[in-house]
Amino acid sequence: MGTGTVQAQGSGEAAGRRREQRGWYFYDWACSVYSTSVLTVFLGPYLTSVAESAADADGFVHPLGLPVRAGSFFAYSVSLSVILAVVVMPLVGGTADRTGRKKPLLGAAAYVGAAATTAMFFLDGRRYLLGGVLLIVANAAQSVAMMLYNSYLPQIAPPEERDAVSSRGWAFGYAAGSLVLIGDLVLYSAHDAFGLSETAAVRVCLAAAGLWWGAFTLVPLRRLRDRGAAAVREATAPGLRQLAATVRDMRRHPLTLAFLLAYLVYNDGIQTVISQASVYGSQELGLGQSTLIGAVLLVQVLAVAGALAMGRLARTYGARRTILGSLVAWTLTLAAGYFLPAGAPGWFFVLAAGIGLVLGGSQALSRSLFSHLVPPGKEAEYFSAYEMSDRGMSWLGPLLFGVTYQLTGSYRSAIVSLVAFFVIGFALLARVPVRRAIGEAGNPVPEKI
């Protein structure tokens, strides 16, 4: 084979890889609108208000006969969605690795989530149970789809490209979130001009996020391609047994498991801040919905720049050091949030700016760093464990937030309780020798990590 033929093949492979990477970015563009418009901005305060309208004189609702403070219902629903995801994700991840058919599974999960989100248009009056069910289904589907999406990263990007590719994916997602939030802000602020009530405008924004998610998912489904199946287990185990099998396999790679434990702890804090910040702003600080939308929009805009900037920092200092620095920033920012005065949107915007600058980068670099620690052929299976704490799917953080509020009646106490996740996560990550972990996983070690 001549040199020209080899060069042409290499050029063709590079072009195909770039085409897949661009398609991969677009799933973040598609689904991030759910995380921002639905989970972060509208659904928490709106579902809480629906639950409060259905509450008894003591402020409790009674799903399945259980007394739940209305202000805790949203947080508990997020936690329940993780229970469903814990059962489903390892099963789907193991199936994807065995069959090599990630793409149809990604499409199925994405469209279940998009359909549940679109159906939130019918959440009105006292239908808090409907809202809880739709949230649980959408959140679990989002988690399954993101697990499959993330597992493509080691297949579409060589080691030296992963920090940059992962950061661009997050940047695409935050750019989409910013664009849709601008439309949401216009619709919500001028709902009378559109002939809509305030609650109807919220329901339209929720449903629009589902339609956006479904429409743009078509791009990655056209561009991503399935690889060959991994030659592993003969039969698919039920979800919890599959999870146990995945954890047993991870015990053969204890340093990978150590990183995952650190990630699950600190990302639990990140995701709980994302999902509960609007509830804190509306219920504790007395801020209006337009202020909350504007603050989240600021987070999205700064997160694009933050993700790209931290990707560049990782090239100089390594991903691990950059993530550790971001955890220090998270701790200081969250602690400051406890002291925010009520009815002062300016200080809330300052807090939002601090969150935005570290949000995208800490998540993007964690994803790319973990991709180096996954044994070849087990991408979806390992990312199923990774995804259990991603994109608002943490269970312990929302549970702690909800229980703290239920016991104290104070959202300030609930928000400051989350500092523990960043302190413990920092300590755990600092102890992981990532270069040795990458080598023991059977992967090449990048020059900067």
C-alpha positions in Angstrom: 0.0 0.0 0.0 1.5 3.4 -1.0 2.1 6.3 1.3 -0.5 8.4 -0.5 -3.1 5.7 0.1 -2.3 5.5 3.8 -2.4 9.3 4.1 -5.8 9.3 2.4 -7.1 6.7 4.7 -5.8 8.6 7.7 -7.4 11.8 6.4 -10.7 10.0 5.8 -10.7 8.5 9.3 -10.0 11.9 10.9 -12.8 13.5 8.8 -15.2 10.7 9.9 -14.1 11.2 13.6 -14.8 14.9 13.4 -18.2 14.3 11.8 -19.1 12.0 14.7 -17.7 14.5 17.2 -19.9 17.3 15.8 -22.9 15.0 15.9 -22.0 14.0 19.5 -21.9 17.7 20.5 -25.5 18.1 19.3 -26.9 15.7 21.9 -25.7 18.1 24.6 -27.4 20.8 22.5 -30.6 18.8 22.5 -30.9 17.6 26.1 -29.3 20.4 28.1 -32.5 22.4 27.6 -34.2 19.9 29.9 -31.6 20.4 32.6 -31.7 24.2 32.4 -35.3 25.2 31.6 -37.1 22.3 33.3 -34.9 21.0 36.2 -33.1 24.2 37.1 -35.6 27.0 36.4 -39.2 26.2 36.1 -40.2 22.8 37.5 -38.9 23.1 41.0 -40.8 26.3 41.9 -43.8 25.4 39.8 -44.2 21.8 41.1 -43.7 23.1 44.6 -46.5 25.6 44.1 -48.8 22.9 42.7 -48.0 20.7 45.7 -48.7 23.6 48.1 -52.1 24.2 46.4 -52.9 20.6 47.1 -51.5 20.6 50.7 -53.5 20.3 53.8 -53.8 23.0 56.5 -50.4 21.9 58.0 -48.6 22.2 54.6 -48.4 18.5 53.9 -49.4 16.4 50.8 -50.0 12.7 51.1 -48.7 10.7 48.1 -49.6 7.0 48.7 -50.7 8.0 52.1 -47.3 9.3 53.3 -47.1 12.8 54.9 -44.6 14.9 52.9 -44.1 18.6 53.4 -45.0 20.3 50.1 -41.7 22.1 50.0 -39.9 18.8 50.0 -41.9 17.0 47.3 -39.8 18.1 44.4 -36.5 17.1 46.1 -38.0 13.7 47.0 -39.2 13.2 43.4 -35.6 13.8 42.2 -34.3 11.2 44.6 -37.0 8.7 43.6 -36.0 9.1 39.9 -32.5 7.9 40.9 -33.9 4.7 42.3 -35.4 4.0 38.9 -32.2 5.0 37.2 -30.1 2.7 39.4 -32.1 -0.3 38.3 -32.3 0.6 34.6 -28.9 2.1 33.8 -26.6 -0.9 34.5 -29.0 -3.1 32.6 -29.0 -0.8 29.5 -25.2 -0.2 29.8 -24.4 -3.8 29.9 -26.7 -4.5 27.0 -25.1 -1.7 24.9 -21.6 -3.1 25.5 -22.7 -6.6 24.7 -24.7 -5.9 21.5 -22.7 -2.8 20.3 -26.1 -1.1 19.6 -25.8 2.1 21.7 -27.5 4.3 19.2 -31.0 2.8 19.2 -30.9 2.6 23.0 -29.8 6.3 23.1 -32.7 7.2 20.8 -35.3 5.2 22.9 -34.1 6.8 26.2 -34.0 10.3 24.7 -37.5 10.1 23.3 -39.1 8.7 26.5 -37.6 11.6 28.3 -38.6 14.1 25.7 -42.2 12.8 25.7 -42.5 13.0 29.5 -41.1 16.5 29.4 -43.6 17.6 26.7 -46.4 16.1 28.8 -45.6 18.5 31.6 -47.8 20.9 29.7 -50.8 19.2 31.4 -49.4 19.8 34.9 -51.8 22.3 36.4 -54.2 22.8 39.3 -53.5 20.3 42.1 -51.9 17.6 39.9 -48.7 17.4 41.9 -48.7 13.6 41.6 -48.7 13.8 37.8 -45.8 16.2 38.0 -43.9 13.9 40.3 -44.4 10.9 38.0 -43.4 12.9 34.8 -40.3 14.2 36.6 -39.3 10.7 37.7 -39.7 9.3 34.2 -38.0 12.2 32.5 -35.1 12.4 34.9 -34.5 8.6 34.7 -34.6 8.6 30.9 -32.2 11.6 30.8 -29.8 9.7 33.0 -29.9 6.6 30.8 -29.5 8.6 27.6 -26.6 10.6 29.1 -24.9 7.4 30.2 -25.0 6.1 26.6 -24.0 9.5 25.2 -21.0 9.8 27.5 -19.8 6.3 26.7 -19.2 7.4 23.1 -16.4 9.8 24.2 -13.5 7.2 24.4 -14.6 5.9 21.0 -14.8 9.2 19.1 -11.8 11.0 20.6 -8.2 9.8 21.1 -6.8 10.5 24.6 -5.1 13.7 23.7 -8.4 15.2 22.4 -10.8 14.2 25.1 -10.5 17.2 27.4 -11.2 19.5 24.5 -14.0 17.4 23.0 -15.7 17.0 26.3 -15.4 20.7 27.0 -16.9 21.6 23.6 -19.8 19.2 24.3 -20.6 21.0 27.5 -20.2 24.4 25.8 -22.7 23.3 23.2 -25.2 22.4 25.9 -24.8 25.6 27.8 -25.1 27.6 24.6 -28.4 25.9 23.8 -29.6 26.4 27.4 -28.9 30.1 27.0 -30.7 30.4 23.7 -33.8 28.7 25.0 -33.8 30.6 28.3 -33.9 33.9 26.4 -37.0 32.7 24.6 -38.4 31.5 28.0 -37.7 34.9 29.5 -39.5 36.7 26.7 -42.5 34.4 26.9 -42.8 34.5 30.7 -42.2 38.2 31.1 -44.7 39.2 28.4 -47.2 36.3 28.9 -50.1 38.8 28.8 -49.1 40.0 25.4 -49.2 36.4 24.2 -52.6 35.8 25.7 -51.3 33.4 28.3 -51.6 33.3 32.1 -48.4 33.1 34.1 -48.9 29.4 34.8 -49.8 28.7 31.2 -46.5 30.4 30.1 -44.6 28.1 32.5 -46.3 25.0 31.1 -45.5 26.1 27.5 -41.8 26.6 28.5 -41.8 23.1 30.0 -43.3 21.5 27.0 -41.1 23.4 24.6 -38.0 21.9 26.3 -39.4 18.5 25.5 -40.0 19.3 21.9 -36.5 20.8 21.5 -35.0 17.7 23.1 -36.8 15.4 20.7 -36.1 17.5 17.6 -32.3 17.9 17.9 -31.7 14.4 19.1 -32.2 13.5 15.4 -28.7 15.0 14.6 -26.6 12.6 16.8 -28.8 9.7 15.8 -27.8 10.4 12.2 -24.1 10.9 12.8 -23.0 8.6 15.5 -22.3 5.0 14.6 -22.4 1.7 16.5 -19.2 -0.3 17.1 -18.8 -4.0 17.4 -20.1 -5.8 20.4 -17.9 -6.7 23.4 -17.4 -10.4 23.9 -18.6 -10.6 27.5 -21.4 -12.2 29.5 -23.8 -14.6 27.9 -27.0 -13.2 29.4 -28.3 -9.9 30.7 -28.8 -9.8 34.4 -31.6 -7.8 36.1 -30.7 -4.2 36.8 -29.5 -4.4 40.4 -27.6 -7.7 39.7 -26.0 -6.0 36.7 -25.0 -3.1 38.9 -23.5 -5.5 41.4 -21.6 -7.3 38.5 -20.3 -3.9 37.3 -19.1 -3.0 40.8 -17.4 -6.4 41.2 -15.6 -5.8 37.9 -14.6 -2.3 39.1 -13.0 -3.9 42.1 -10.4 -5.3 39.7 -9.6 -1.6 39.0 -9.7 -0.1 42.5 -8.2 3.3 41.4 -11.0 3.7 38.9 -13.5 2.9 41.6 -11.7 5.4 43.9 -12.1 8.2 41.3 -15.7 7.3 40.8 -16.4 7.5 44.5 -14.9 11.0 44.6 -16.9 12.1 41.6 -20.2 10.7 43.0 -19.6 12.7 46.2 -18.7 16.1 44.7 -21.0 15.9 41.7 -23.9 15.0 44.1 -23.3 18.5 45.5 -23.1 20.1 42.1 -26.3 18.5 40.8 -28.2 19.3 44.0 -27.2 23.0 43.7 -28.4 23.0 40.1 -31.8 21.4 40.9 -32.6 23.2 44.1 -31.1 26.7 43.4 -34.4 28.1 42.0 -36.4 26.7 44.9 -33.9 28.4 47.3 -34.2 31.7 45.3 -37.9 31.7 45.2 -38.9 30.3 48.6 -36.1 31.6 50.8 -34.9 34.8 49.1 -38.3 35.8 47.7 -37.1 36.4 44.2 -39.5 36.4 41.2 -39.5 34.0 38.3 -38.0 36.6 35.9 -35.0 37.1 38.2 -34.4 33.4 38.5 -34.5 33.0 34.7 -32.1 35.8 34.3 -29.7 34.4 36.9 -29.8 30.9 35.3 -29.2 32.6 31.9 -26.1 34.2 33.3 -24.9 30.8 34.6 -25.4 29.4 31.1 -23.5 32.1 29.3 -20.6 32.1 31.8 -20.5 28.3 31.8 -19.7 28.3 28.1 -16.7 30.4 28.7 -15.8 28.6 31.9 -15.9 25.1 30.2 -13.6 26.3 27.4 -11.3 28.2 29.7 -10.9 25.3 32.2 -10.3 23.0 29.2 -7.3 25.2 28.4 -6.2 25.2 32.0 -6.2 21.4 32.0 -3.8 21.4 29.1 -1.3 23.3 31.3 -2.0 22.0 34.8 -3.8 18.7 34.1 -7.4 17.8 34.5 -7.1 16.6 38.1 -5.5 19.8 39.5 -8.0 21.9 37.6 -11.0 19.9 39.0 -9.5 20.3 42.5 -9.3 24.0 42.1 -12.9 24.1 40.9 -14.1 22.3 44.1 -12.5 24.9 46.2 -14.4 27.5 44.3 -17.6 25.6 44.7 -17.1 25.4 48.4 -16.6 29.1 48.8 -19.4 30.0 46.5 -21.9 27.8 48.2 -20.9 29.0 51.7 -21.4 32.6 50.5 -24.9 31.6 49.3 -26.0 31.0 52.9 -25.5 34.7 53.7 -27.4 36.1 50.7 -30.0 38.7 51.9 -33.6 38.1 50.9 -35.1 40.3 48.2 -31.7 41.3 46.8 -31.4 40.1 43.2 -28.0 41.7 42.7 -26.3 39.4 45.2 -28.1 36.4 43.7 -26.6 37.3 40.3 -23.1 37.5 41.9 -23.6 34.0 43.2 -24.9 32.8 39.8 -21.8 34.3 38.2 -19.5 32.3 40.5 -21.4 29.1 39.8 -21.3 29.6 36.1 -17.6 30.1 35.9 -16.8 26.7 37.5 -19.9 24.7 36.5 -19.2 23.6 33.0 -15.5 23.0 33.4 -15.7 20.8 36.5 -18.3 18.6 34.8 -16.5 18.5 31.4 -13.1 17.6 32.9 -14.6 15.0 35.2 -16.2 13.3 32.2 -13.0 13.3 30.1 -10.8 12.2 33.1 -13.1 9.3 33.8 -13.0 8.2 30.2 -9.3 7.5 30.6 -10.0 5.2 33.5 -12.5 2.9 31.7 -11.2 -0.5 30.5 -11.7 -0.8 26.7 -14.9 -2.5 25.8 -16.8 -1.6 29.0 -17.6 2.1 28.2 -21.3 2.0 28.6 -21.3 -0.3 31.6 -18.8 1.9 33.5 -20.5 5.1 32.4 -23.8 3.7 33.8 -22.2 3.9 37.3 -20.7 7.3 36.4 -24.0 8.7 35.3 -25.8 7.8 38.5 -24.6 11.1 40.0 -24.8 13.3 36.8 -27.3 15.9 35.5 -29.4 16.3 38.6 -29.6 12.5 39.1 -27.9 12.4 42.5 -30.1 11.0 45.3 -28.3 11.8 48.5 -28.0 15.5 47.9 -31.7 16.2 47.2 -32.6 13.8 50.0 -30.3 15.7 52.4 -31.7 19.0 51.1 -35.3 17.8 51.5 -34.8 16.2 55.0 -32.9 19.3 56.2 -35.7 21.6 55.1 -38.4 19.2 56.6 -36.6 19.2 60.0 -35.7 22.9 60.1 -38.1 24.6 57.9 -35.1 26.7 56.6 -33.8 26.6 53.0 -30.6 28.3 54.2 -29.8 25.4 56.4 -30.7 23.1 53.5 -28.4 24.8 51.1 -25.4 25.1 53.4 -25.6 21.4 54.3 -24.4 20.7 50.7 -20.9 22.1 51.5 -20.0 18.7 52.9 -20.1 17.1 49.4 -17.4 19.4 48.0 -15.1 19.1 51.0 -15.3 15.3 51.1 -15.1 15.1 47.3 -11.9 17.2 47.3 -10.3 15.0 49.9 -11.2 11.8 48.0 -10.0 13.1 44.6 -6.8 14.4 46.0 -5.9 10.8 47.1 -6.3 9.3 43.6 -3.1 8.7 41.6 -4.7 9.2 38.2 -1.7 8.4 36.1 -1.3 5.0 37.7 -5.1 4.5 37.5 -5.1 5.1 33.7 -2.2 2.6 33.2 -3.9 0.0 35.3 -7.1 0.4 33.3 -5.1 -0.6 30.2 -5.2 2.8 28.5 -2.3 5.1 27.2 -1.4 7.8 29.7 -1.6 11.4 28.2 1.3 13.7 28.8 -0.9 16.1 30.9 -3.5 14.5 33.1 
